[in-house]
Amino acid sequence: MTTRRDAVHDTLRNSEGFRSAQDVYAEMRLHGAKIGLTTVYRALQALADGGKVDMLRTDDGESVYRACATDSHHHHLVCRRCGHTVEVAGPAVERWAEMVGSEHGFTEITHTVEVFGTCSSCSSSVRAG
């Protein structure tokens, strides 16, 4: 990895939850890094392509990133309110994606699955309020 890509990766590893490119850029600049926003975007894309960070799109279409907690393929449960994220395996999803791709003559199937909801902490705070 390049030094700047390493720095972007380190910023995500030291963060909790998913962060936008703008968040990562602002954090790095706050700590004195001389890096451009375009470089942050490129580094995040390269890290996502290399499986080093998770990328997902929020309900409003924004791409957000997080350092992977695991090297194995996984999916996410994401709280719409606080952003709390749980990595989950999805063997049924894996089988379904392969089956649908095969039925239509596709090979080298990949997919991304994010499930959005409200976590138990946010649900209980709404009921208590």
C-alpha positions as semicolon CSV with decimal commas, in nm:
position;residue;x (nm);y (nm);z (nm)
1;M;0,000;0,000;0,000
2;T;0,103;0,358;-0,049
3;T;0,178;0,580;0,246
4;R;-0,134;0,789;0,189
5;R;-0,351;0,481;0,148
6;D;-0,203;0,347;0,473
7;A;-0,289;0,676;0,643
8;V;-0,649;0,661;0,520
9;H;-0,673;0,298;0,636
10;D;-0,530;0,391;0,977
11;T;-0,789;0,668;1,014
12;L;-1,069;0,419;0,950
13;R;-0,917;0,159;1,185
14;N;-0,916;0,421;1,461
15;S;-1,277;0,522;1,394
16;E;-1,600;0,369;1,510
17;G;-1,868;0,291;1,258
18;F;-1,890;0,392;0,896
19;R;-1,743;0,725;0,780
20;S;-1,786;0,923;0,461
21;A;-1,487;1,029;0,251
22;Q;-1,546;1,386;0,369
23;D;-1,538;1,270;0,734
24;V;-1,210;1,084;0,678
25;Y;-1,061;1,383;0,496
26;A;-1,166;1,627;0,771
27;E;-1,026;1,399;1,044
28;M;-0,694;1,360;0,863
29;R;-0,661;1,734;0,801
30;L;-0,747;1,802;1,166
31;H;-0,449;1,586;1,263
32;G;-0,214;1,766;1,024
33;A;-0,217;1,535;0,722
34;K;-0,142;1,706;0,393
35;I;-0,383;1,513;0,174
36;G;-0,646;1,612;-0,079
37;L;-1,006;1,500;-0,084
38;T;-0,957;1,336;-0,425
39;T;-0,669;1,132;-0,283
40;V;-0,892;1,020;0,006
41;Y;-1,162;0,910;-0,241
42;R;-0,908;0,717;-0,450
43;A;-0,755;0,553;-0,142
44;L;-1,097;0,450;-0,010
45;Q;-1,193;0,301;-0,347
46;A;-0,865;0,107;-0,368
47;L;-0,906;-0,017;-0,010
48;A;-1,265;-0,124;-0,081
49;D;-1,160;-0,298;-0,405
50;G;-0,886;-0,478;-0,211
51;G;-1,124;-0,596;0,061
52;K;-0,952;-0,390;0,330
53;V;-1,256;-0,172;0,403
54;D;-1,629;-0,222;0,385
55;M;-1,826;0,023;0,173
56;L;-2,198;0,065;0,178
57;R;-2,450;0,314;0,056
58;T;-2,674;0,479;0,309
59;D;-3,047;0,519;0,254
60;D;-2,977;0,860;0,098
61;G;-2,718;0,715;-0,144
62;E;-2,398;0,834;0,027
63;S;-2,100;0,595;0,021
64;V;-1,955;0,530;0,365
65;Y;-1,656;0,321;0,468
66;R;-1,529;0,121;0,765
67;A;-1,219;-0,088;0,823
68;C;-1,317;-0,455;0,796
69;A;-1,337;-0,648;1,118
70;T;-1,302;-0,977;0,930
71;D;-1,130;-1,094;0,613
72;S;-1,413;-1,328;0,515
73;H;-1,705;-1,228;0,294
74;H;-1,988;-1,081;0,499
75;H;-2,294;-0,860;0,495
76;H;-2,415;-0,585;0,729
77;L;-2,704;-0,503;0,955
78;V;-2,702;-0,123;0,990
79;C;-2,903;0,092;1,232
80;R;-3,065;0,383;1,048
81;R;-3,053;0,603;1,357
82;C;-2,709;0,560;1,514
83;G;-2,516;0,374;1,243
84;H;-2,434;0,075;1,467
85;T;-2,329;-0,205;1,232
86;V;-2,308;-0,580;1,277
87;E;-2,120;-0,802;1,032
88;V;-2,317;-1,116;0,949
89;A;-2,263;-1,424;0,734
90;G;-2,527;-1,497;0,474
91;P;-2,488;-1,847;0,331
92;A;-2,844;-1,843;0,193
93;V;-2,767;-1,516;0,012
94;E;-2,449;-1,667;-0,133
95;R;-2,639;-1,969;-0,268
96;W;-2,918;-1,749;-0,407
97;A;-2,676;-1,513;-0,586
98;E;-2,493;-1,805;-0,748
99;M;-2,821;-1,971;-0,850
100;V;-2,970;-1,654;-1,004
101;G;-2,647;-1,576;-1,187
102;S;-2,621;-1,931;-1,320
103;E;-2,985;-1,933;-1,435
104;H;-2,909;-1,629;-1,650
105;G;-2,571;-1,748;-1,778
106;F;-2,361;-1,520;-1,560
107;T;-2,026;-1,620;-1,410
108;E;-1,791;-1,458;-1,156
109;I;-2,089;-1,349;-0,946
110;T;-2,032;-1,088;-0,677
111;H;-2,282;-0,906;-0,461
112;T;-2,324;-0,664;-0,174
113;V;-2,602;-0,690;0,083
114;E;-2,683;-0,437;0,352
115;V;-2,990;-0,470;0,571
116;F;-3,110;-0,150;0,739
117;G;-3,324;-0,131;1,052
118;T;-3,325;0,008;1,404
119;C;-3,095;-0,146;1,665
120;S;-3,224;-0,254;2,004
121;S;-3,067;0,045;2,183
122;C;-3,235;0,296;1,954
123;S;-3,563;0,104;1,964
124;S;-3,566;0,103;2,344
125;S;-3,478;0,474;2,365
126;V;-3,773;0,559;2,136
127;R;-4,009;0,349;2,353
128;A;-3,872;0,504;2,673
129;G;-3,902;0,861;2,537
